[in-house]
Amino acid sequence: MALLSDPVIFIANWIENLLLGWGLAPLLVTIIMDLLGAGIISVAMLLLVVILIVLERKLIGRLQGRFGPNRVGPYGLLQTIPDMIKIFTKEYITPQGADIFIYNLAPIMATSAVLLLWAVIPYAPRVVGSDINVGVLYLVAVGALGTLAILLAGFSSNNKYALLGAFRTVAQMISYEVPMVLALLVPVILARSMGVNEIVNAQYVWYVILAPLATLILFITAMAEVGRAPFDLLEAESEIVAGFHIEYSGLKFGFFYVAEFLHAFTISGVIVAMFFGGWRGPGAETYPILGFIYFMIKTFLIYFGTIWVRGSLPRVRIDQLLGFGWKILVPVALTLVIFTAVAEKMMFLMAATVIVRILVHLVINLLLVLVLIVIFRAQEARRPLRKPVAEPRTVALGRHSVPPESPSA
């Protein structure tokens, strides 16, 4: 029965007892178990990318009214396999004048930064890589490694277009990391802990109900961190020739490709852990395997939302992107953190019930949304109206009337 209800812990205990029975030292057994767990998670996530690529291609094809992959295998489900073979067999090209060490380190760092995020995300009641008490700080710190990897890739490629893509990375990532950190502070305040596992355990009521605005801010900033449409200015193929990874080919480019798809799924798991109760659900504490199923279902639903946004919205301009981050998201997130902290302190002193706590936080979020609507309407009213373009007048030349030549001609 233990194998069916909690297979991960059952198998882990069996392997640990087996190694101890062979006479290995307890410290060596702990190291082996940690390495084995990290290896299994890393391999599982990398294999999951194969499914994510096919899923995203199919969904975006449906959203945009066109065919997705439909040739290789039944319903095109095996299309990723020849793509992988192609990436593995393509020639490695290193540009002349590139910094060889940093050039080769950047794609590895990009993928590693995404995989490291899974170390503190709980998958089930007792299944978590490392239950540290500063898990949220760890997520922010490790997430910055991805930004550094993109910056190093553009800097070391000896290509001005790659360098321009790296500069855009710095501008975009810093602009959206600030509101993302502020949004992550909201569940920290609500749970009174920075441990991701403790935040999940504290969500008897999902924090998306208490802080829907913080959930939306985290979702928007997470998509900007991943660099997907409409925030895909890191690549912007139509503007800067694919951006920071223009000089990468073969498996080196494949690392960046894998990191993008896996990062979108990983950040969905972070959102689920922070605001949607993580593994929590009916019967999850009695049967931990249900907790893992709940976690994956919620993560795939959030991931579907990222695909929906990517396949529906066009790319925004860089000035619109940065203006929205600094002028809208940062003030709103900072205000939300302040009001949430004050409300939590007052309700703690008054020993308020759960219903009162929910209502107070919902009122705070609703008031902030109403203030935003008023500000947007006021800005729209102050915006000068564009003058209508005058119709080109005709010039009579004998029997024919032709429009005058434009100044640009």
N, C-alpha and C positions, 0 to 999 in steps of 0.2 A: 504493500500500500504506500510506503514511503517513496518507492521508486516512481509511482504514478503521480503522487501529489507534489513532490518536491524532487524531481530527478537530478537537478544540478547539485544540490547539497548531498544527496545520496551517493552520486558517483564521485564527488570530491572527497567525501569521507572514506569511501572504499579505496580510492587511489592512495590517500594519505596513510591509511592503516596498512596498505600493502607495502608502501615504501618503508614505513616504520618496522614492519615485520621483516624486511630484508636487512635490518640492522643499521640503517642510515641514521645520522644524527638529526635531532628535531630541527635544528637551524637549517641544515641542508634540505630537509623535506619541505620546510616553509618556502625556501628560495625556489625549489623545483615547482611547487604548486603555484607560486606567484607567476613564474615564467610560463608555465603551462596555461594558466588562465589568461594571461596577456596574449599569448600566441593564438589561443582559440578565438578570443574576441577579435583580434586583428584579422585573422584569416576569414572569419565569418563575415565581418564588415566588408572586406574586399570582395568576397564572393557575392555579397548582397548587391554590390554595385552593378553586376550583370543584370540582375532583375530590375533594378531601378532605371537603368538606361532604356531597356525595352518598355517598361511601364510608362516612362516619361514620353518616349517617342510616340507610343500609341495614344496617350491621352492628349498630347498637344496636337496630333493629327486630327483627332475627333473634335477638339475645341476649335480648330481653325478650318474645319470643313474640308480636310484633305486626307489622303491615305497615309498611314504610318507604314512601318516596315511590314511587308506582306508577301515576301518572296521566299526567304530562307526559312525552312521549317514550317510547321503548321501555324498559320496566322502570323508568320514572320517572327515567331518567338525565338528563333535561333540566330537572328541577325547579328547579335552582339558577338557571337563566336568568331565569324570571319573578320569582324572588326578587330577583335583582340589579336588574331593571328597576323593581321596586317600591321598592327602597331608593334608586335614583337619582332617582326621580320624587317621592318623598315630600317634604313641606314641611319646611324648616328652621325649628325653633322655638328661640328663645333666651329663657331665662327672665328675667323682670324682676329687676334687681339683680345679675345675674351679672357676673363679671369677663370681659369679652368676649375679650380677648387670650388669657388662660390657658384659658378655656373652649374656644376654637377650636384652641388649640395642643395640648391633651391628647390628642385622638384621633390626630392626626398623629404625635405623639411615641410613642404606644403601638405603632403599626404600624412606625415607623422603628426602634424599639429591637429588634424581632424581625428585621427585614431586616438590620440591622447585624451580627447574630450570624453571618451566613453569610460575612462577610468573611474569617474566619480558619479556617473549616472546609474541609479539603481534600476535593475530590470524586474526585480521581484522582491518580496519582503526581506529575504536574507541573501540576495544575490546582488552584490555591488563590488566593483573592483577595489576601491579604497574609500572607506567611510571616514574622510577627514573632516574636521570641523570648520575648515575654510574652503569648502568645495566651490562656492560661488566665485570667490577670489581666484581659485585655480582655473575655473572656466574662462574668466576674463584674461588671465595671464597667458594661458596656453593658446587661446584664440588669437592673441597678438602675434604668435609665431607664424601663423598663416600670412598675415600682413607683411611680416618681415621677409618671408620666403618670396612673395611676389616682388617686393622691393629689391631683394638681392638678385632675382632673376632678370629684372629689367636693367639693373645697374651693371651686371657682369656680362651682358650679352654684346656689348660694344655696338649697339644699334640705337640710333636716336629715337626711333619709333617705340622700341621696347622701353627706353628710358622715359619717354613721355607717358607711356602706360603706367610705369612705376610711380611717376609723379602724381598721376590721377589716383593711384591707389592710396597714397598718403593723404591726399585731400579728402577722398570719400570715406576711407576707413576711420580716420580721426573724427570726422564730422558725425559719424553714426555710432562710433563706440561710446561717445559721451552719453547720449540718450539711452543707449542699450544698458550701460552700467546703472544709470538711474532707474530704469525700469526693473532691473534685477534686484534693486534695493527694496522694492515694494514687497515681494514675497519674503525677503529677509526680515523686514520689519514685522510682517504679519506672523511669521513663524518664530521670531526672536532667535534666529539661528542662521549661520552662514553655511551649515552643512546641508548638502543637497538631499541626503537621505532623511535628515530631520525635517526638512521642509516638506518632503513627500509625506512623512508620517504625521505631520501636523495638519494636513489637509482633509479633515473630516468634512469640510465644505470646500469645494474646489475654489482656488483663489481667483479663477476667471470670473466667478460670481461676485467676489468682493472687489476685484480690481480689473474690470473689463478694459479700461483705457490703458492700463499698464500692459495688459496682454497684447493689445493692438500695437502699442509702441514697440514692444519686444519683437513682434512678428515683422513689422516694417524694417526695423533696424537690423534684424537677423538676415532678411533678404538682401539688404544693402551690404552686409558683411560678406555674404556668399558671393555677391557680385552678379546676381541674375537679373534679367529684365523685370521691371523697367530700370534697374540700377546696374546694368551691365556696361558701365563706362570704363571698367577695367580692361575690357577687350575692345569693344566698339569697333567691330570689324570694318564698318563702312567709313570710319573716320581715321583710325590710326593703325590699320593693317594688323589686326588681331592683338595688338597691345604687347604686354610684357613677355609673352611666350612665343613671339614671332620666330625666334631663332632656335626653338626646340623642335626636335623631330623624334620619331620612334617612341620608345618606351619612356623617354624623358618627358615628352609631351603628354604621354598617357598618364603619368603621375599627376599632372595638373588636371587632366580630364577627370580622373577618378576622384581627386580631391574635391572638385566642384560638385559632382553628383552626391558624394558621400557627405559633404559638408551640409548640403541642403537637408538630407535626411537626419544628420546629427543634430542640427539646430532645431529640427522639429521635435526630436527627443528631449532636448533641453527645455523647450517651451512646455511640453507635456509634463515634465518633472516639476517645473516651476509653478504652473498655473492650472493644470488639468489633472492633478492628483497622482501623476506617475502611474504606478502599478495598482493603485487603489481601485477597488470595485467589489461587487457582491461575491463573497466567498474567497477573496484573494488571500486573506490571512489564514484561513483554514487549509486551502489548497493553493500553495504558492505558484503552481504552474498556471493558474488562472490569472495571477498578477502579471506574469510575463505576457500572456495573451492580451490582456487589457492594455498593457503598455504598448505593444506593437500595433494594436488596432488604432489607438489614439495617435500614435506617431505617424502612421500611414495616412490618417485623415488630415493631419496638419500638413504633411508632405503633399497631399493632393491639393491643398490650398496654395502652396507655393507654385505648383505646376500650373494651376488655374491662373494665377496672377501672371506668371511668365508667358503663358500662351495667349493672354488677352490684352495686356497693356503695352503700349509702345515705349521706347526709350525716351527718357527725359533729358533735357539739356543740363550741362554741368552746373550752370548758375542756378537753375531751378532745383537741382539736387542738393546743392550745398545750402541754398537759402531755406529750403524746407527743413533741412536738418538743424541748422543753427537758429533760425527764427521761429520755428514752430515746435519741433520735437523737443529740443533742449529746454525751453521755458516751460512747456506743458509737463514734461517729465519731472523737472525740478519742483514745480508747484505741487504735483501729485505726491511726490515723496514727502514734502513738508506737511501737507494736509493729512496724509496717511499716518505719519508719525505722531502728529498732535492728536488725531482721533483715536489711535490705538492707546496712547497714554491716558487720555481722559476715560476711555471705556474700561481700561484696566483698573483705574482708581475707583470707578463707580461699580465695578464687578458686573458689567452689562452682560446680558444674555446673548446667545448666538444670533437670534433674530434681530435684536437691536444692532448688533455689530454689523450684520449684513446690510441692514437698511441704511445705517450711517455711511458706510463706504459706498453704497450705490448712489446715495444722494450727492456725495462728494464728486464721484465720477460724472454724474449727470450734470451737475453745475459747471464742471470744467468743460464738458462738451458744449453746453449752451453758451458759455463765454467764448469758446472757439468759433462757434457759428456767428455770433455777433461781431467778432473781430474780422472774420473773413468777409462778412457782408459790408462792414465799414470800409475795408480795404478795396473791395470791389466798387463801392460807390465813389471812392476818391480817385480811382483809376481813370485817367482821361480817355474819352472815347476816341477811337480812331476815325479819322476823316474818311468818308467814302471816296473811293478812287473814281475820278472823273472819267466819263466816257470819252474815248478819243474822237476828236472832231475831224471832220472830213475837209479836204481842200479840193475845191472845184478846179479842174484842169480840162477846160474844153468840154467834151462830151462825157468824160469820166470823172468820178470822184474817188479819191484815194486817201487813206489816213496818213497823217504826217509821219515822218521818220522819227523814231524814238531817239532821245538823246544818247542812250547807250549804244545804239547802232552806229 
